[in-house]
Amino acid sequence: MVTRKIAFVAILILNIVLFSRLALGANSYQVFEKKLKINNKNFTVKGVIVDLNTKKLKIQTVLAKNQIGQVESLESMVKRKKGLIGINGTFFSAYDAYKEPYGNLMIDGRLIRKGNGERCSVGILPGNEVIFGYVKWDISVIFSTYSEEGTELPYIYPVHTLNPVRMPGWRGYTLFTPEGGKEVLYSDGYNIVVEKQKVIKIVYGKTSIPPRGFVLNTGSLCPPANLLNSNVTLKVEPENQENELWSKVNAVLEAGPYLVKEGKIIADPLKENFTHYKIKDGSFARSGIGVTKNKKLLLVTVNRATIKEWAIIMQKLGAYYAMNLDGGASSGLYVNGKYLTKPWRLLSNALVISLN
């Protein structure tokens, strides 16, 4: 009899736990499909509303196959991160052999692509606070060396380019992290190889990128010999002090244009230097991200719209802030094991949400 009571209690507890988990999933997000009419045009809008106050909610940016230049299906990226929801992320060079993501891209607190700050970014702060705005990053590598008298002599290298596909025509200083691949393939230029915050070697030409470090390419400038074995600090911070809040983010995607700010439509492709007709004037499939005033996250796709129409749609859905993501054949939204909108191509990166 005692054994039966124990078994009954155990089953009861298990059911309570399972019910709690199911309730969490059911109450934390809501899938919707709506038909909207704007300026005598019909739109099919599909999306998911996520409660940002949900416990154990995790919002993260994901890089295809964990390497710049690669592509992967949205479904695969969501499953690889044990996620529940996924939407496509930044623009990327979809028609080139090497699929290079554009603009700011930060993953797990590590900036792996650097934009020029003229296009809108979305950032995820601890506690799942979502922010929108324009941010340009200052990156510098600081080498701590000392004189014979023991005086510290820091060498500071400002980084101009981060994980480029090709060496830029104007070289400057170029930083390569493990997300850029296993090695620096360029045959010219000096490379300072850093592992575990120490300079382990200085070489000219091709070299491997340490999985727990980075390589700083200084072009034709030969680094001082006393950098070898020195301690190294990689400093990444917003260029403008007004953007101090961005120094706390752990995930960033830059796309744009900015659609809605404080409830008002501000969509202006030209202001963000979008000149291609697909963004400036054209009507295409769109993806977008927004937040409501009561802290709900909106991940939304539409079958076909101009940017101005897209901004109106996001505003009508209750977005207090909203930004356009990559669209066209990249537009995709995956929720709980199935596509609401299936992309027509493999993707460079995505935003993935987990509830565990």
N, C-alpha and C positions, 0 to 999 in steps of 0.2 A: 504493500500500500504506500509506504514511504517513497519507494522507488518511483511509483506511478506519479505521485505528487511532485517529486523533483523533476521528472520528465515533463509533466504538464507545465510547471513554472518555467522550465527552460524554453519550451515551445512558445509560451506566452511572451517571454522576454524577446525571443528571436523575432516574433511577429511584430512586436512594438518597434524594434530596431528597424526592421524592413519597412514597416509603414512610415516611420519617421523619414527614412531615406527617400521613399517614394514621394512623400509629402513635400520634402525639400525640393526634389526635382520638379514636381508639379507646380509648386508655388513660386519658384525662383525664376521661371521663364514662361513666356506665352508666345506661341506661334500664331501668325495671322496672315490672311490674304485678303486684300481689299481691292475694290474697283473704284477708282476715282476719276472724276471728270474735271478737267481744267482747260479753260479757253476752248470749249467744245471738242476737246481731245480726250479719249478714253485711255486710262492707264491701269495696268495690272501690277499691284504692289505686293510683294511678299516679304515678310520679315519676322523678326523675333524680338521680343521685349524682355530684357533681363533685369531683374532686381539687383542693383549693385550693393544692397545691404545684406545679401545672402551670405551666410557663414560658409567658409571654405571655398568661396568663389575665387577662381584664379583666371586672370586675363593675361595672355602672353602673346608676343610676336614670335613667329616661327619662320625659319629659313629653310627652303627646300633642300633636303639631304644635308642640312647643316653646313652648306658651302655656297658661297657666292658664285653665281654663274650656272647653277643647276636648277632644274625644275622638278616638280612633283605634283601629284593630284591633290586637290583640296582635301578630299576624303582621307588620303594617306597621311597628310600632315596632322589632321585632327586625331586620327587613330593612333598615330605615333606618339602623340602627346597625351594620350588617354583623355581626350577632350570630348565635349558634348556638342559644341557649336563652333563653327568656323566660317569666316568670310575672307574673301581675297583681300590682299593688302595694297602695297605700293605699285606704281607704274614700274615696268621693266622693259628691257629691249627684247620683246617677244619674237621679233623677226630676225634677230641675229643668231649666229651659232652659239655665242656665249651670252646667256640670259642675265644681263646686268641689272640689278635693282637700282632705281633712281631715288635720290633724296635721302633724308635722314632715316636710318633704320637702326634701332637699338633693341637688343635681345638680352634678357636677363641682366640688365644694367650695363651691358657692354655695347658701346657705339661701334657698329661695324661698317656703316656707310654715312657719309657726311654731305648734307645738302648745303645750299648757299643761303638758306634762310628766307627766300622770297616766296616760298609756297607753304601752305598750311600743313601743320603737323598735328597729330593727336598723341597725347602722352598718358601713360597709366602710372599713377602715383600709388604708394603703399596705402592699403585700405580701399583700393579700387576706385579712387577718385580719378575722374577722366577730365583732362584739360585739352584745350585747343588753342592754337596760335602759331606765331612765326618764331622760329628759334634757329640761330646759327651757333655752331659749336666751335670753341677754341680748343685745339688739341696741342699739347706740347710734351716732349720727352725731356726729362731732366736727369742728367748724369752727375752724380756726386763724386767729385775728385778732390784731392788735397795736395797742397804744396809741400815741399820738404819741411817747412816750418809747422805743418799741421793745420794751415788755414784752408777752410773749405773753398773749393773753386768749382762751382756748379756750371756745367755746360747745358744751355737750354736750346733745344731745337723745336721751332714751331712747325707743326705738321700741316702741310698744304693739301695733301691728297690721302684718302684712306681706302685701302683695298681696291685700287683701280683695275679695270680689265686690261687696259693698255697704259703704258707710261704716258702721262700727259706731255704735250709739246713743251710746255713750260714746266720744268721738272720740279723745282723746289725740293722739299723733303717729303718722302712718301712712306706711309706706315702700312705694313702688312701684318694681319693677325691670322690665327688659324682658320677663321671663317673664309679667308681668301684663298685657301688651298694648302698644300703640303710644302710648297717651295716657291721662292721668288724665281721666276723663269727668265727674267731679263739678264742678258749677258754683260751689260755694262753697269757701272756705278758701284760705289762702296756700300756695303751692307753691314750694319751693326746688329748683331744677333743677341737678343735678350731672352734669358730663360730664368724663371723664378726671381725676377727683379734684379738680375745681375747680367752684365755684359760677359758672354762666354767666348765670343770671337768677333773679329772684324775681317771681312773678306771682300774681295772684288769679284763681281759677277754672280752667277747663280748660287743659291744656297737654300737649305731647308728652313721651314718656319717651325720653331718649337711648339708643340701642342700646349705648353703652359708658358707661352711667351709671345714675342713678336719680333719683327725685323724692321729696322729703320733704314731706308735707302737714302743716302745723302748725295746721290748723283756723282758728279766729278769731284766733289769736295772730299778730300781724304781726312777722316776723323783723327783727332789726336790719339797717339798711342796709349796715353795714360787713361783712356776710357775703359780699357780692358780690365775686367774684374770689378768695375765700379758698380755701386748701387744705383738703381734706376727707378724713377717715378714717372708713371704715365698719368698726365693730368688732363681731364676732360671736363669742360665747364661751359655754360652758356656764355656767348660773347657779350651780351648786354645784361647788365646787372638787374634790369627790370624783369628779366626772364629767370630770376633766381629760383622760382618754383620748379623750373625744368631741371635743375640740378638734382632733384630728388626722384625723378622718374626712373622706372626700371624697364619700361618698354615704350618705344616711339615708332610711329609710322608717318612718313611725309607723303602726301599725295596732293589733295586740293582739287579745285578751289574750295575755300571756306564758303559754306553755304548759308548758315544761320548763326548769328551771334546775338546773345541775349534776347532771343525770340524774334529778331528782325532779319530779313533777308539781305545778305550783303554779297551775294555771288557776283564775282567780277573776274572772269578768266584772264583778261588782259592785265589786270593789276598784278596777277601772279605769274605773268610772262607766259601764259598759255596762248600760243598762236596757231596751233593745229586745229583744223575745222572740227575734228571729233570732239574737242572740248569747247572751242570758242562758239561754234554755231550749230553743230550737227546734233541729230537726235539718235541716240544709241542706248543700248542696255547700260544701266548704271548700278553701282553699288555705293553704299554710304554708311557712315557711322554717326550717331548723334546721342545726346543725352537730354532727358527731360528735366524740368525744374524740380521734380520730386525724386531725382536720382534713379531713373530708369535708363538703361542703355538700349539704344535702338540700332539694330543691324538690319539693313534693308536693301532690297534690290527692286528694280523696276524694269519692265520689258523694253521700254524705249522712251527717252525723254531728252530734251535739251538741258543744259546746266541750269538755266533759269527756271524751267519747269520742275526740275529735280529739287531745287531749293524750296519751291512752293510746296511740293509733296512732303518734304521732310518737315517743314513748318506745320503743315496740316496734321501730321502724325504726332505733333506735340514736341518736336525737337526745340530745345532752348539754345543748344549749340549743335552744329552739324557740319560735316566735311565730306566731300566726295572722295571715293576711293577709285582705284583702277576699274575700268569698265569694259564694255564691248565683249569680246570673246573671253575676257578674264572674269567677268562678273559671275560670282558664285556664292551660294549660301547653303551650308550643310548643317542640319540639326538632327540630333538623336538618331543617327544611323541612316539618314536619307537626305537627298538633295531637295531643297525647295527651289533652288536655281542652280543648274549644273553648268559649270564653265565649259567652254568649247576648246580650251587648251589647258596644258599643265601650267602650274604657277611658280613664280619665283619665291613668294612669301605669303604669309597669311596672318590673320588674327584668330587665335583659338581660345575658347573659354572652357574651363573645367569646373566641375562641381564635386571635388573630392578632397 
